[in-house]
Amino acid sequence: MATVLERLVPWGPAFFGVLIFAPVTTAVMDAGGIAAVAGVPTFYLALAVGLAWGVVAKIRGRWL
């Protein structure tokens, strides 16, 4: 169990981007009246942005 956690913890920013950032961004876009961007549902767009931002944050070691 400790080995699994040791491998997952460094990927925390990517998990945050997918599990927290994407649903919140989807809710904000839906509340703002944005139903789809270029035919892509808001959840998929937010999921891609959240994952990309999380991976960049993991690589750089910071969010901004």
N, C-alpha and C positions, 0 to 999 in steps of 0.2 A: 504494500500500500504506500509506503514511504517513497518508493522508487517512482510510482505513478505520479504522486504529487510533485516530486522533484522535477519531473518532466513537464507537467502541466502548468505549474505556477509561473514560469517565465513567459508563457503565452497568455497571461492574464489580460493584457491590453487587447489582444485579438478576440478573446472571449467577451470582454466588455463591449467591444465594437459590435459584435454579432448579437449578444444576448440583452444588452441594455440600450445601446445607441440606436440600433436599427428599429426596434419597436417604438421608441420615443419619437424618432424622426418620422416614422410612418404616421403616428398619431398627429403630430404637428402639421404634416403635409395634408392629411385628410381634413383636419380642422380648418386649415387655410384654404380649402377648396381645390387642392391640387389632386385630381383623381389618378392621373397617369401622365408620365412624361415620355413622349415619343412612343406611346403605345405600351410602355413597360409599367406594370403596376408599381405603386409607390413602395410597397414592402420589398420587392426585389431590388429596386434602386437603392433604398436605404440599407439593405443587407450588403450589397456590393460596396457601397461607400463606407459603411461601418467596418467591414472586414478589411478593406484596403487601409483605412485610417488606423485600425488596430495593429495591423502588421507593420505599417510604417512606424508607429509609436514603439513597437517592440524592437525594431531594428535600430531606431535612433536613440531609444532609451528615455524618451520624453514625448509628451502629447503635442506640444507646440513647437 
